[in-house]
């Protein structure tokens, strides 16, 4: 059965996050009450996801290197979006990610004090990636770069749980048709299955998101939506099961693709897409 | 806090890490509220995460606690923990820890979630403990003994942990074994509840399914752990030989259980020369091949191995007297010497499933009644019209209904249903195998095509290289040919020059010719008129430009198309001229005059070169030879230049080819690796499918007796009884 390889320190897997840093990411999404820039939403969701990954792999004795993680930003070019200690590095073992956030941010919020009142409380959380919104959308370049990274990783870990690539963007590629490069990336395989490429399109329109559509799903009448759909891998069984647990209607043909994502869907997409398999 | 689509979702790990930064508001338990949460290097609450929960260490005024916060909801969690708590309290075993389930223990963004508060155990996970102590035979044996004791206690109480594995087995500094994580535990009170997990595969029987939940769930895992500990204790190098560094398992992988024949671990156990170890290994192989979990015996370390459950065992050196298997093993181990491998290399038939029959249950009884009714009905129908007042048709209807009832009972019988399912499963498994086979053929084909393409590429490269070499050779040959022609030409010219005699002759001839020319020019007709050339004729001749012997060379006579003869003089510069009063005779006289002058001049002409002329000739010869030398040198240079250019072009072309080939090779290597991975994937898929099919076939074979005939026979048998 594909996508069942054990993920362990001796047989790690990897995640590559592709982050659209084009100029249009400066536009805001959300309802009138909560307006946020798309770049902020995506960076925020990614930071939380990275923290969650780190926590999932935290065991007695520290964070285990079950994964290597790369965050590739594409805008001016396609390069690592990590900052601080990790600046410029592509695939980084998770234990390194864990101890090297770019900075630690503090946010305040009011919480119930348990005695009927509210008190202001500040919560700290780690930040690895900063929002960027400038330049074009060189998606082809990002996919080619990813293919090199993943190919190298597969050479070193031929039996790994297949690498998962999550592409978060808000617009069409500005450096050619990404379909070819996406296909070449998905062609790569470990002995456990093909590389998984999932695509998420962030919307400003506020229209209903299309989440993990299958072959029969009515896609938006939009060439770009169809292109991204065709670029996306089908969800493996365990991710479908997990998505289904979350109340999402999925079937065997559902693909790792979200169109017109809102803030909640971005988080959900990352959560389901990084559900590699059960970690012990 | 991550947004949640449904309220049924539990908080994730980061939500807990966020909330536990403030224990005084996060917890509801006053003791925990007053505590501090252990932090990591970045100052965040430091979790230890599992599949369902993250555990945090909290130091409170009353002690140290492990606080388990759940990230997934488990059905009936509270009832489960209550039942487990009760069962473990009854057991009171030293290796078990107490816990306190708080249904509303932790507050996340205004919603309360359960937590589990447990006594913190200062202990190491089994793998980390073994990392340090695997060479300490006494300690490892002691631990194995504790495991046997614990497993016995649980087994006797009808309890199963559900996920017996290294991560849930801790060892304290004093070497005491502690079992933790009771989320998936089965206790008798939970019979009928669904299982919550399947356990870590490296410790689980291949047949364990999601549905398995009951006593005996731990048996296979217990054997796996015991065998591993025993093997490590008796042969500590196995710890590194059978495990890659950091591997999250003991000595066995799930693949070892799926395919014991090719398993390195089982082979190692058999070939170490330790008979007891070999027997343990073979027993485990036989358990792994058992198609059903419930046929595996409880962990019961045999006297053979010298292990008493509570004492430190002493391993016996393997001897020849250990061939006799103990009772506990005879059921499970092939009846050959344990060190003989042949039996293990064949498909093991020890676990043939029992042939399924129709049990003597109420359904059979109902069917029997229905048959009796049918017979009565038929009989009633035949005799009904005469014996009773009921319409025979009603009797027949009764009989028919009874027959239909039997048919219905048969088709709805659980065994028949099970048979249908088994056949369907077998069919599906066969289909899956055939699909996997096709996939493998596809992968092999792809690889073969790829290699063919690579060979083609290599041939193309070879051809291109050959063409480059040929082009270079052709250019060299052409240049050499040009050189050879030039040298031939030069050599010819040099031969022609020789020692200069040719040139000398030429100079002398020119000088003599000039001498004759002068004599002719200086012989004017007026000064020395030939015979018959009088003054008038001289005048006519002069009028036509003929004044000296040099002005004409001969004459000819033309008959002018029959209109009479006319004599023409040939001019020295070409052409001819008619001169009045110069007829044939005069012309002949003029020519004779000219010839006599010429002959005289030839006789008087110089016969040698002057010293000056001789010098000139020598100089000229040297100059000519120098020129030839120069041309020869130039020709060589030209050839060398062309050759150098050809060689440079060749090198450049080769370099380009090399670069292309290198690029292609990198791509090729990457693609070959990828295709090989795809092939390996297809192979393992096929292997799994085949094994699965084998198991399905065995199960299906058990239902050969579940037929309509057997059903009727069984009814008849029951009836007879």
Interface residues (C-beta under 8 A of the other chain):
Chain A: X1 X2 X6 X8 X9 X10 X48 X51 X52 X55 X56 X57 X58 X59 X60 X61 X99 X101 X104 X111 X112 X113 X114 X119 X121 X123 X124 X125 X126 X151 X154 X155 X158 X159 X187 X188 X189 X190 X191 X192 X193 X246 X247 X248 X263 X264 X267 X268 X271 X278 X279 X280
Chain B: X2 X3 X5 X6 X9 X12 X13 X14 X17 X18 X19 X21 X22 X25 X28 X40 X41 X42 X43 X44 X46 X47 X48 X49 X50 X51 X54 X107 X109 X110 X124 X125 X128 X165 X167 X200 X201 X202 X244 X245 X246 X247 X248 X254 X670 X673 X674 X677 X678 X680 X681 X684 X685 X688
